[in-house]
Amino acid sequence: MTLAIDFGTCNTVVARWEHNSKQVETLNIGAPSRTFSQYLPGTNVPHLSMVIPSLIYYDQAQHPIIGAQVENTGLADNPNTFRWMKLDLLKGKNRARRINNNLVTPRQAAEDFIKNILTTDLAQKEQDLVITLPVEAFDSYVDWLQTTAIRHFRGRVRMLDEATACILGYGAKIREGQIYAIFDFGGGTLDISIVKTFNLDTEQARSCSVLGRSGEEIGGTLIDEWMLKELEQAQHLDEHDLEGLGVDLLHAIEHAKMQLSNGAEQAQISQYNYFTNKYINHTFTANRLRQLLNQEQEILGQRSLYRLVAMTLERALEQAQERYGVRRSEVSAVFMVGGSSLLLGIAELIGNLLPNCNIHYDNPFEAIARGACRYAGGDINLTLVHDYCLRAWDAERGEYNLVPIVPKGT
């Protein structure tokens, strides 16, 4: 049987492919797992997904505790806890933290997190592992992820880009020879791919060809930070007032964001700090959240989140046209994955840029892991999405030039 892991910034999903029944099962690995509930657009019934929060805590004996166990014991905001590890690695941040007189880096913490998943009894029974990676991942991240998987898994390890995994995960809605946009917007990254499908009626491994790609290091955690800053300013709070609330307050903000994105006009946050006797009561409105997302931000290069999302989609479309002559009018549907794809105004933005496309949200949290399970045999030949250049001195102009030696698209 085949195991698949979609290692995410906020949550990780593990799935298993049953070769005999040809069915995918999202796994509950015990205490680290929890059920995540989210309302999909236009529905009144919560969509339930089995996830492992991407958290790891080291106790006094340096023994790691991962996932929901960290949240359930109130340790998510503890100094000995690592979170958002994937985002740190993608950004090249690997500064060590002193924990119990030992130095632990985000890279080591992330490896320990994945190791704890791969060494569970359920994982040890499997023969094959497929692990997904973002479209915009650089070689250092890919090498680390592959090395970690090989080191801690006894069977065969294969890598699959998240765009192809998404196509396989949404298989029932995919048609042969069509062009689709994969919109993967999670806790820390935005990856957009323009793909064309083929081999849908065969048992061959590949089911799509990536025509254009683009990505940004933005996601839901950044929006949560903006909303927290808004709350702090409105309630005149300082660090002392927020002590002891930590993860509970962040969860409340995330829940408010989800409510507003699902059609609520307002969402209230109420928290009482027993350490400071401070009562926090704040109401977020849909209009204010939309303003935040449409407001120019210094961290985004004086662009708004909506603007940056639109620019990322435009780059992917332009690349598909430059390389393969594909027009935006040929894109027949958009498949949304990642919790931030459900964010207020995002579907509207995509609909305005691709007005003739159906937008699908059926399984935003599990689609990639489920699709990776359906991946069977052979590697995907990923083309480069960055130019690799030499920095050469131009004596006539008196300046340096970047000379591409391996162009993107290779």
SULQUIMO-V924107 format. One line per field, one symbol per residue. ss: DSSP state (@ for helix, = for strand, . for the rest). psi: psi as a letter, one per 40 degrees, with the letter a starting at -180 (. if undefined). A space follows every 50 residues. Layout:
# SULQUIMO-V924107
ss: ???
psi: ???
This chain:
# SULQUIMO-V924107
ss: .=====....========....====......=======......===== ===.====.....===.@@@@@........===.@@@@@@......===. .===.@@@@@@@@@@@@@..@@@@...======.....@@@@@@@@@@@@ @@...======@@@@@@@@.@@@.....=======....========... .......=========...@@@@@@@@@@@@@@@@...@@@@...@@@@@ @@@@@@@@@@@....========....========@@@@@@@@...=@@@ ..=.@@@@@@@@@@@@@@@@@@@@...@@@=======.@@@@...@@@@@ @@@....===......@@@@@@@@.............=======....== ======....
psi: ihiihghiddihhhihhhddefihhhihebdeiihhhhhiheiehihhih ihhgihhhadeehihiadddddefedeidehhifddddddeehfhihhhf eihhiddddddddddddeeidddeeidihhhiiidehidddddddddddd dehdaihiihiddddddddfddehiheihihhhhhadeihhhihihiifd eieidheihhdiiiiigiadddddddddddddddefiadddehedbdddd ddddddddddeeeidihihhhhhedefhhhhihiidddddddeehhhdee ffiidddddddddddddddddddefhideehdihhhiideeeiheddddd dddgeeihhhedgddedddddddehhiiihghiieihhiihihhddefii ihhhdhiie.
